[in-house]
Amino acid sequence: MSRYKSEQTAYSSLKKKYVPLWRLDTNTMTVTHFNAVMQTEESKTYTTDFIRYHLHFSDSHCPDRLRRLVNQGKIVQYLDDMELKVSDAISRQVELWKQTDSCYQNAVLSCDAEKMFGLENCFVYMAREAVFECMVYI
């Protein structure tokens, strides 16, 4: 069952009742939109861990923000933007470390793919820690 439902409703001829236009289920990370014109439901499920962390954090710390985004029908845009911005921030930080880290540069020069791959993974996890604190847990 969705925890967040929009206040706006529309009549569903299939269900024979009024249904919310927007629903957000923070457990399954799914946003459902009822298209009143087409009489169909469209769902989008997010799969990234940072969206899950953000939804659960927001659910417990600032549920009014989620409720407002669902009511305004802006929840998909908000989560899509977050997904893009967090991914980009992590990628930018990893690239910066790859350009400046001497161990990584030595691995590139010696064509040591295993060391390069290991360091890249390390950079990703370090970047995630920093980015999550600034962008996900807000």
C-alpha positions, 0 to 999 in steps of 0.5 A: 500500500502506498504511503503517499497519495495525492489529494487530487483524484479521478474516477477510474471506470475500471475500478469503479471508484475515485483513485489518487492521481499520484501515489508513492510507495517508499518501500518498493520505490514506485511512483504510480500515476493514474492517467484520467484521460486514458484510464490507465495507470503508469508506474515507474520503479527506481532501482538505485540504492541512493533513491531508496536511501533518500526516500527512506530518509525523507519519509522519516525526517521530512515527510511533508516534502514528499507529500507536497511533491506527490500532491503537485505531481512533481515526484517523478521529476524530483527523483529523476533529477536526484538520480541524475545529479547524484550519479553525475556527482559521483562520476565527476569526483571519481574522474577527479581522483583518477586524474590526481591519484599517483597510485592510479596514474602509476597503474595506468602507466604500467597497464595494470588493469587489475589495480586500476579497476580496484582503485576505481572501485575504491574511488566510487565508494569514497565518492558515494560516502561524500556525495550521499552525505551532501545530496542523499541524506537531505 
